[in-house]
Amino acid sequence: MTAADLLTCATALVPDLAARATATEAARSIPVETIAAYHRSGILRALQPRAFGGAQLPFDVFSRIVETLAQGCSASAWVYAVLGEHQWVVACMNERAQADVWGTTPEAVVSSSLAPRNNATPVDGGWRLSGEFPFSSGCQHAQWAILGARAEDAAGNKPTRYMLVPMTEIDIRDDWHVLGLRGTGSRTLVLRDVFIPAHRTVLLKDLLEGTTPGAVVHPDYPLLRAPRGFLVPFSLPPVMFSLARRALAMVPASLRSRLSRGVRDLGESEVVQMQLSEAGAEIDLANLVLHSRRAESMAMLDSGQPIGVEDTMRNRRDVAFAAEQIRRGVERLAEISGSRIVHDSDPLQPILRDVLTIATHSVVLRHTNYVPYGRTMLGLPPTIGEA
């Protein structure tokens, strides 16, 4: 399918996602109907290599699909972003690992828990891994999971590897009781002494540098040569940016006919007008940053020019800065909306909760993303975790 086809499909899904949004939040999980619709439409295969039946489309198409789906349901868009992006990660692995996932089930999808919270013990032919791996969005609908772990090598070092594990060897703990993104079902994965063969792993360092085995397997796919951190800011954050645009469309309309304490027309208040204008500036400019950086990044990738550490750090810095403006803009809209937002029935409340929740993710945290760029400005090397 072409980029236009998949974007059209995504737009067509929005009304149904919106109709199921409340039930999705209440269930704390994406309904099977939504995942089935994703599979029927083909959007889950946007980043999958052509060799395994995927569309092998540019990353910005995938990112725009995420934004589109978030117009209907933020949790559904978030899970799509996770499952869709991991097609890229699997494609970065060696050909044998890719065949394990897609060889007999080409529509298979993969959830994750990427922070290396546990150590993998080296054994003949690979590693054994035990532990708890939280925040695995969409795991109930995945056939595999990618887990980050510190994997000891022959020299005694413990570099981080992403390890591919079938869901049949994983227990899922239902512990997802949270402030926002309730419908993502981001539960904890539990492993008990699971063997991971060496071919089902990839070094995080190679992902961050764009030097993965998959780049050799699929030489016609430029995405696989991109440093992971260069494009990751355009995967999950678009959910937050799309939510803010929804809030910005919602609040002015609600204020036009409202009275303060039943007496004063809120729309005539200069305080309200000022706050509304500031929120609009924050949200509009943040979206401009996201979209312009995304377009520039795709142009760089398409040109084949080298992508430096500073380019990656700049993307992370700018999207984190823009996300901070998004949070401020949505909080400002909530403030001028008044006390009605405390009601669970208020349509702005779930948007606020979701934005605040997304703002805690490492991909948009100020310290996590500002410090690495500051280091490059000072001529200091980033650590592997910063890259």
C-alpha positions in Angstrom: 0.0 0.0 0.0 1.1 3.6 -0.6 1.6 6.3 1.9 -1.6 8.0 0.7 -3.5 4.7 1.1 -2.5 4.2 4.7 -3.1 7.8 5.7 -6.6 7.5 4.2 -7.2 4.3 6.1 -6.0 6.0 9.3 -8.4 8.9 8.8 -11.3 6.5 8.2 -10.6 4.8 11.5 -10.9 8.0 13.6 -14.7 8.0 14.1 -14.7 4.4 15.4 -11.7 5.0 17.7 -13.6 8.1 19.1 -16.7 6.0 19.6 -14.8 3.4 21.6 -12.5 5.8 23.5 -14.5 5.8 26.7 -14.9 2.1 26.8 -11.2 1.7 26.0 -10.3 3.8 29.0 -12.7 1.9 31.3 -11.3 -1.5 30.1 -7.7 -0.3 30.6 -6.9 -2.0 27.3 -7.3 -1.5 23.6 -10.3 -3.5 22.4 -9.7 -6.4 20.0 -11.9 -4.6 17.5 -9.4 -1.8 17.3 -6.4 -4.1 16.8 -8.4 -6.0 14.2 -9.1 -2.8 12.3 -5.5 -1.9 12.4 -4.6 -5.2 10.9 -7.3 -5.0 8.2 -6.2 -1.5 7.2 -2.5 -2.5 6.9 -1.3 0.5 9.0 0.6 -1.8 11.4 2.9 -2.8 8.5 3.9 0.7 7.5 7.5 0.3 8.7 7.8 -3.5 8.0 10.3 -4.3 5.3 8.9 -5.3 1.9 10.8 -8.6 2.1 8.3 -9.7 4.7 5.2 -8.2 3.1 5.4 -4.8 4.7 4.9 -1.4 3.1 8.4 -0.2 3.9 7.3 3.5 4.0 9.2 6.5 5.3 9.1 7.2 9.0 7.2 10.5 8.6 4.2 8.6 7.1 4.1 6.4 10.2 4.4 9.5 12.5 1.5 11.2 10.6 -0.6 8.1 11.1 0.0 8.3 14.9 -1.1 12.0 14.9 -4.2 11.1 12.9 -5.3 8.2 15.1 -4.9 10.4 18.2 -7.7 12.6 16.9 -10.0 9.7 17.8 -8.4 8.0 20.8 -5.1 8.8 22.5 -4.6 5.3 24.0 -5.3 3.6 20.6 -2.9 5.9 18.9 -0.2 5.3 21.6 -0.5 1.5 21.2 -0.4 1.9 17.4 2.8 4.0 17.8 4.4 1.3 20.0 3.5 -1.7 17.8 4.2 0.1 14.6 7.6 1.5 15.6 8.8 -1.9 16.8 8.5 -3.2 13.2 11.5 -0.9 12.6 13.4 -2.4 15.6 12.8 -6.0 14.5 13.9 -5.0 11.0 17.2 -3.8 12.5 17.9 -7.3 13.8 19.6 -10.1 11.8 17.6 -11.9 9.2 17.1 -15.1 11.3 15.4 -13.1 14.1 13.2 -11.3 11.5 12.2 -14.7 10.1 11.4 -15.9 13.7 8.9 -13.1 14.0 7.5 -12.8 10.5 8.4 -16.0 8.7 5.2 -17.8 9.4 3.2 -14.9 10.8 3.9 -11.9 8.7 1.3 -9.8 10.5 2.9 -10.4 13.9 3.4 -7.4 16.2 5.8 -6.7 19.0 5.4 -4.8 22.3 8.3 -3.9 24.6 9.9 -2.8 27.8 13.1 -1.2 26.8 14.8 0.3 29.9 17.5 -2.1 31.0 16.3 -2.9 34.5 17.6 -6.4 34.6 20.8 -8.4 33.9 21.0 -11.2 31.4 23.2 -14.1 32.3 25.4 -15.5 29.5 25.0 -19.1 28.7 26.0 -21.3 25.7 24.3 -19.8 22.6 22.8 -16.7 24.2 21.5 -15.5 27.5 19.0 -16.4 30.2 16.8 -13.6 31.5 14.6 -13.2 34.6 12.8 -10.2 36.0 10.0 -7.7 35.7 9.6 -5.4 32.8 7.0 -2.7 33.2 5.2 -0.3 30.9 4.6 -2.7 28.0 1.9 -0.9 26.0 -0.3 -3.2 23.9 1.3 -6.3 25.2 -2.0 -8.2 25.3 -2.2 -8.0 21.5 1.5 -8.8 20.7 3.0 -12.0 19.7 6.6 -11.0 20.8 8.2 -8.5 23.1 11.5 -6.6 22.9 13.1 -6.3 26.4 16.1 -4.2 27.3 18.7 -5.9 29.4 22.3 -5.5 30.5 23.9 -8.6 28.8 27.3 -9.6 29.9 29.8 -10.5 27.2 33.0 -12.5 27.0 35.0 -9.6 28.3 32.8 -9.1 31.3 31.2 -5.9 30.0 27.4 -5.5 30.2 26.3 -3.5 27.2 22.6 -3.0 26.8 20.9 -5.4 24.3 17.4 -5.5 23.1 16.2 -9.0 23.4 13.3 -10.6 21.4 11.1 -13.0 23.4 7.9 -14.8 22.3 4.9 -13.8 24.4 4.3 -17.5 25.1 7.3 -17.4 27.4 6.1 -14.3 29.3 3.6 -13.7 32.0 1.6 -10.5 32.0 0.8 -8.8 35.3 -2.4 -6.7 35.3 -1.1 -3.7 37.2 -2.0 -0.8 34.9 -4.0 1.6 37.3 -2.8 5.0 36.3 -3.5 8.7 35.8 -3.6 8.8 32.1 -3.3 6.7 28.9 -5.4 4.2 30.9 -6.5 2.4 27.8 -3.0 1.4 26.6 -2.9 -1.7 28.9 0.8 -0.9 29.6 1.2 -3.8 32.0 4.3 -5.5 33.5 5.9 -8.4 31.8 7.4 -11.1 34.0 10.1 -13.5 32.9 11.4 -16.5 34.8 14.7 -17.9 33.6 13.9 -17.6 29.8 16.6 -18.5 27.3 17.2 -15.9 24.6 19.4 -17.1 21.7 22.1 -14.7 20.6 20.5 -14.2 17.1 17.4 -12.7 18.7 19.3 -9.7 20.2 20.7 -6.5 18.9 23.1 -4.1 20.7 21.5 -0.8 21.7 24.8 0.9 20.6 24.2 -0.4 17.1 20.6 0.9 17.1 21.8 4.3 18.3 24.5 4.5 15.6 22.4 3.1 12.7 24.9 0.2 12.2 22.5 -2.7 12.8 22.5 -6.1 11.0 19.2 -5.2 9.4 20.8 -2.4 7.4 22.7 -5.1 5.5 19.7 -7.4 5.2 17.6 -4.6 3.6 20.0 -2.4 1.8 17.1 -0.6 0.0 15.6 0.6 3.2 17.2 3.9 4.4 15.3 3.9 7.7 17.5 1.0 8.9 20.6 3.2 8.7 19.1 6.0 10.8 20.3 6.4 14.3 17.4 5.4 16.5 17.4 8.5 18.6 17.2 10.7 15.5 13.7 9.6 14.7 12.2 8.3 18.0 11.1 11.8 19.0 8.5 11.6 16.1 7.0 8.3 17.3 5.1 8.6 20.6 5.1 12.4 21.1 2.8 13.1 18.2 0.0 11.7 20.4 0.5 14.5 22.9 0.7 17.2 20.2 -2.5 15.9 18.5 -4.3 15.9 21.9 -3.4 19.5 22.4 -4.9 20.5 19.1 -8.1 18.8 20.2 -8.1 20.7 23.4 -7.4 24.0 21.6 -10.4 23.4 19.3 -12.6 22.4 22.3 -12.1 25.1 24.9 -12.8 28.3 22.9 -16.1 26.8 21.7 -17.1 25.9 25.3 -16.3 29.4 26.5 -18.3 31.3 23.9 -21.6 30.7 25.7 -20.5 30.4 29.3 -21.3 32.9 32.1 -19.0 33.3 35.2 -21.2 32.6 38.3 -24.2 33.0 36.1 -23.6 36.7 35.5 -20.5 37.7 33.4 -19.9 36.5 29.9 -16.5 34.7 30.0 -15.8 35.5 26.4 -15.7 39.2 27.2 -13.0 38.7 29.9 -9.6 40.0 28.8 -8.0 37.6 31.2 -9.7 34.7 29.4 -8.8 36.2 26.0 -5.1 36.6 27.1 -4.8 33.1 28.5 -6.6 31.6 25.5 -4.2 33.4 23.1 -1.1 32.3 25.0 -2.3 28.7 25.0 -2.9 28.9 21.3 0.6 30.3 20.7 2.2 27.5 22.9 0.3 24.7 21.1 0.6 26.1 17.6 4.3 26.8 17.9 5.0 23.4 19.5 3.3 21.7 16.5 5.3 23.8 14.1 8.6 22.7 15.8 7.5 19.0 15.6 6.5 19.2 12.0 9.4 21.2 10.8 12.0 19.1 12.6 10.3 15.9 11.2 10.4 17.2 7.7 14.0 18.3 8.0 15.0 14.9 9.4 13.3 13.0 6.6 15.0 15.2 4.0 18.4 14.5 5.7 17.7 10.7 5.7 16.5 10.7 2.1 19.6 12.6 0.9 21.9 10.0 2.3 24.0 12.6 4.1 25.7 11.5 7.4 23.6 12.0 10.5 25.7 13.2 13.3 25.3 12.9 17.1 24.5 16.6 17.2 21.6 16.1 14.7 20.1 13.4 16.9 20.6 15.5 20.1 19.0 18.5 18.4 15.9 16.5 17.5 15.5 15.2 21.0 16.1 18.7 22.5 13.6 20.5 20.3 10.8 17.9 20.6 11.2 17.9 24.4 11.1 21.7 24.4 8.0 21.6 22.2 6.4 19.0 24.5 6.9 21.4 27.4 5.0 24.1 25.6 2.2 21.6 24.9 1.9 20.7 28.5 1.8 24.4 29.5 -0.7 25.2 26.8 -3.1 22.4 27.9 -2.7 23.3 31.6 -3.6 26.9 30.7 -6.7 25.7 28.8 -7.7 23.7 31.8 -7.2 26.6 34.1 -9.5 29.0 32.1 -12.1 26.2 31.7 -12.8 26.4 35.5 -14.0 23.9 38.0 -16.1 21.8 35.5 -12.9 19.9 34.7 -13.0 18.1 38.0 -16.0 16.1 36.7 -15.1 12.8 35.0 -17.7 13.6 32.4 -15.8 16.8 31.2 -14.3 16.1 27.8 -11.1 18.1 28.6 -10.3 16.1 31.7 -9.0 12.9 29.9 -7.0 15.1 27.5 -5.3 16.8 30.5 -4.6 13.5 32.2 -3.1 12.0 29.1 -0.9 15.0 28.4 0.4 15.0 32.0 1.1 11.3 31.7 2.9 11.5 28.4 5.0 14.4 29.8 6.6 11.9 32.2 8.0 9.7 29.3 11.8 9.9 28.9 11.4 10.9 25.2 10.1 14.3 26.3 11.7 14.8 29.7 13.6 18.1 29.9 16.7 16.8 31.7 16.9 13.6 29.7 16.9 15.5 26.4 18.5 18.9 27.2 21.6 17.6 29.0 22.9 15.5 26.0 22.7 18.5 23.7 24.4 20.7 26.2 27.2 18.2 26.3 27.6 18.4 22.6 27.7 22.2 22.8 30.6 21.9 25.2 32.4 19.3 23.1 31.7 16.5 25.5 30.8 13.0 24.3 27.3 11.8 25.1 27.0 8.6 27.0 25.3 5.6 25.3 22.2 6.3 27.3 22.1 9.8 26.0 22.5 8.9 22.4 
